[in-house]
């Protein structure tokens, strides 16, 4: 099959189709004949089983003593002899001797032994019927019989045999099947005619297809496959044999493809050479720009670090001013509390002065009472002297009372002097305490003024810190943008390096094609080395700013805001992903380029 041409294969398909059509026609005719034979056999079986049912009914009457055996057999034979189907077909009966007991059309063989009768093939068909009936109770016997209305014309006949054992009867009915054979040949002829028409139509279609396929290919498929393999191998200078009038075949298209590929490869070679030169210039410019951008980024990093140090110093001053303000507020609170305590002391001293004065008054009353008691004691002594001897005891008591009154007066005088001195001292202390209270009020007012001044210093320091932080944010944003620009420049350089490698691989790939003006050459030995990515083809990650000396929470917020600003302003970031993917792809297939 592999050595056959396309036309031979198509003609072989056509021959197989004709063979299949003939086999299909024969199978259809045979299937139709088998169906007709089965229908005939089924019809015979139904008729004979009907007759067997009649015989069984009479046998049941004999068993039930409704009829005698002879009457039952006679009536059964009469009913069976009257049975007709398909015009002149009938059922006859014989026993196992075999002697014909009833035959509706051949009266001459009734009560005669027919065991020796043969068909044209020498077959004892009555003996075969007896043997089949006794072995299987029923079945079909095939033999050659004489056609009715003819003298010696024989035809195939089939007979259905049913054996009724109680009476030793064989119920038989047969039909000729010569019409089935005629129908078979007639159907076979019709099938062959139909298949011939179909085959002729298909053959004509196949001829058109063969012609169309041949024209579409322009030659044998093996030749087209060889041409395609040689073109795939890089032979673009081979000659493709095509008919001069052919403008639409596969070979013509392959010839056009060869010419187009040759032109495309030539342009690719020239383009890769130009691309390589341009890429080198781009790489040199990117290297210079990258160095300058890195210097600017370093300067901005130093500026950002200095600004953050200044921010930290100002913030520390603000914190110190805030702490001083807090201490001043604390001192003001303490002074206010001291003023309140002094006021309470003044009030207490006034109460002591009032109490001392009341005590002095009470002492004056006691002094008056002692004076009056002394006078009363004198009067009592005078009266006791007058009484003489009877008043001597009373005079002693009066003397003691007078002595006590004098001592009370002396004590009251001393207490009064002490109370007076205490009142004078309390008055002096009250005056001093009042002056101390005034001084404490002045201290509280001075501390409040100091607190206000420290608050103003704190606010000014915070505003100064906020301004410096804004400047720091701007510098940080500039630093980040510069770093992003540096990263983008490096990515462009990496992409240029990768593109240069791809261009070299493309040159190596197209070098396998042999042009009409160039001898075929294999890929250069340096292909594997060139296919490796250049050192600059790997994009360096963006360098982040070094952390400043003093870094605060506000500085962290500043970097977050700067990142948002840089993300919003740095438009070249949109092509960052493709550039990195191109540089890092490291693929060996130049078609990716």
Number of C-alpha atoms within 10 A of each C-alpha: 7 7 8 10 13 18 15 12 15 16 16 13 13 17 14 12 15 19 13 14 19 17 14 15 22 19 14 16 22 17 13 17 20 14 13 18 16 12 12 18 18 12 16 25 22 12 19 25 18 14 25 20 13 16 23 16 14 21 21 13 15 17 12 10 10 12 16 15 16 10 12 19 17 14 16 19 21 13 13 24 18 10 16 13 11 8 6 10 15 22 26 23 24 24 19 20 14 20 18 23 18 21 20 18 13 10 11 9 14 17 15 13 17 18 17 11 12 16 15 12 8 10 15 16 21 21 18 16 26 23 13 18 23 16 11 11 15 22 17 19 17 17 20 20 20 16 16 11 7 8 8 10 11 17 16 18 17 20 24 27 28 27 26 19 13 8 13 13 22 28 26 28 21 23 20 21 18 14 12 18 15 12 16 21 16 13 19 20 15 14 20 20 13 14 19 17 12 14 22 13 12 15 18 12 12 17 16 12 13 17 12 13 17 17 16 16 17 22 18 14 15 13 15 17 12 11 21 17 12 14 20 12 12 21 20 23 19 15 10 15 13 17 12 7 6 14 14 12 19 20 27 20 16 17 21 13 15 23 15 13 17 20 13 13 20 14 12 16 18 12 13 18 14 12 15 19 11 13 19 15 11 15 21 12 13 21 16 11 16 20 14 13 19 17 14 16 24 17 13 21 23 16 17 26 22 16 21 26 16 17 26 20 14 19 21 15 17 23 15 16 22 21 15 17 23 15 15 21 19 14 17 23 15 13 20 19 14 17 21 15 13 20 18 14 17 22 15 13 20 17 13 17 21 14 14 21 17 13 16 21 13 14 21 17 13 18 21 14 15 22 17 14 21 22 14 16 22 17 14 21 21 14 16 20 15 12 13 10 10 11 16 16 11 16 23 14 15 23 17 13 19 23 15 16 23 17 13 19 22 14 15 21 17 13 16 21 14 14 20 17 13 16 21 14 13 20 16 13 16 21 14 13 19 17 14 17 22 15 14 21 18 14 17 23 15 14 22 18 14 17 23 15 13 23 19 15 18 22 14 14 21 19 15 16 21 16 13 19 20 15 16 23 24 18 20 26 23 20 25 26 20 21 23 23 21 26 22 25 24 25 28 25 28 27 25 26 25 30 21 25 23 28 25 20 25 21 22 22 19 17 18 16 25 21 20 12 7 9 10 16 11 13 15 13 9 11 15 12 11 17 22 16 22 18 10 19 26 21 23 16 12 15 13 12 17 11 11 17 12 15 14 14 7 14 20 12 12 18 17 14 16 21 16 11 16 19 15 10 11 15 10 11 15 10 12 14 11 12 20 20 12 21 27 16 14 17 15 14 12 17 10 9 12
